[in-house]
Amino acid sequence: MGFLRRNFRLFIIIITIFVSFSSFFTIYLSGSYKHLKKLESGLSQARLQKESILTERVVGLNETALEDPVQQFKKEKDVSNQTIKEIDTKIKGSQILLQNSLITVLTQLKLGLDLVGGAQLTFQALTGPDVKEINKDVIAGLIKVFENRVNASGTTEAIVQQVGKDRILVEIPGADPEVVKRRLLKTAFLEFKEPAKYIDKKPGDVIDPTKPAQFIWYSSGITGKDLKKAQAVTDGAGNWLIAFSLRGPAIEKFGRLTERLVGKPIAIFLDGRLISSPTVRSAITGGEGQIEGRFTAEEAQDLAVQLNAGALPTPVKIIQERSVGATLGQDSIDKSLHAGLYGILFVILFMIVFYRLPGLIAGFALVLYTLVTIAIFEQTVTLTLAGVAGFILSIGMAVDANILIFERTKEELRAGKSFFNAIDAGFERAFTSIFDSNINTLIACFVLLIFGAGIVRGFAITLAIGVLVSMFSAIFVTKTLLSVITKIHAFRNPVLFGVKLSS
């Protein structure tokens, strides 16, 4: 325990390296990778066939027994759910960093529209019974609903902006345009109803409450507008459901409704059609419940998105739809990666030449900074060309912090302080300048996030993440490694720190 306590900071660095490396890189044997790529192609074809079926149906209301193309593909190729998950999370959308006859190294960095292409849709707002004029408030409402639906679809770095007086441009990188179009335009109207009377009841007939066709239904006054949240979930048997929670007065109203209908059915209608009529076992006073409807995963997720996003404030129509090619080809991306790699190597070389041993440690911290930052990017943002620029800019700022620290440390060594005291004093004296500088940069990023849009916000996010990680690498990592290495007597030499010995 004593050894762990003394080297706790070093263990944090080692764990950070391991987590960053493992989350950023995925390594396959090239034969296995090619096999998974073939399966991915077949799976994509099956999903496209399924999407073409879904776009012709009202979400969740398929009354015709159709064979699921995805399930058919899984049976034909003997593909397990675990393999499907691996294809979706590690193979689909991955970028190849290194490939030869033996191994293939992948990363899951998500690239923006300018790097990988995607879908571009232009909508025109139309007047209707409730909207006599298309003004800025109507457009702002449309943009808000579109943004909610795009974000709920799991699409990152989408651009939703006004173009002209009554048009909205939506750009989605790397997304299936049919899926996004369906989720943007479809509005789900959910309504809870209660039985009004039995149909054609004759003396001696036994009423089966599980058969909704025996009832005439009337509205309870509780609709999708009363929902606080809807979420696609699965039960213990793997069936997809919609878990919902109500808000405001609807909670108490739903409690009274279910209390009145104990032992009787309650109907759930979607877009005017019955999808479920469960029998109420007991009063539901917490305002939470589940909707069953024999949903597939896609249908459940679509319905949850539509219920959460709300209705469009005015009718719209698509006036332009096209697939956008990447403005930068793969060759240009490769050249950009090489340029970034060469830039990091030259910076490390510069640090070693001018700062000797501390420069070498700073080079290691810079490599760690790069791994950590890209690992965070992989989980949080979609990189556009502007985002790459923000990342490269933050690399220079990370090195700038190290230069301030090393110069202060050299001044302390020239003043005759010991190595340990000089390192502590150097970091302490430089910290205020580093902190103030980074806070100013973060303030600028915050302003860009508030007032910017699309690409500008992407630049601000990547720069802010880079600045925060650079403080960790420049202060925590560099100081820890310097403290550890100067415990070795051979490295406690002023020449190794770029300090000339006085005569």
Secondary structure, DSSP 4 states (H G I P E B T S, - for coil): -HHHHHTHHHHHHHHHHHHHHHHH-EEEEHHHHHHHHHHHHHHHHHHHHHHHHHTTS-TT---S----HHHHHHHHHT--HHHHHHIIIIITT-EEEEE-SSEEEEE--EE-HHHH-EEEEEEEE---SS-SS--HHHHHHHHHHHHHHHHHTT--S-EEEEETTTEEEEEEET--HHHHHHHHH----EEEEEEEEESS--TTPPP-TT-GGGEEEEEEEEEGGGEEEEEEEE-TTS-EEEEEEE-THHHHHHHHHHHHTBTSB-EEEETTEEEE-PBB-S---SSEEEEEEEE-HHHHHHHHHHHHH---SS-EEEEEEEEEPPSS-HHHHHHHHHHHHHHHHHHHHHHHHHHHHHHHHHHHHHHHHHHHHHHHHHHH-EE-HHHHHHHHHHHHHHHHHHHHHHHHHHHHHHTT--HHHHHHHHHHHHHHHHHHHHHHHHHHHHHHHHH--THHHHHHHHHHHHHHHHHIIIIIIHHHHHHHHTTSGGG--GGGGT-PPP-
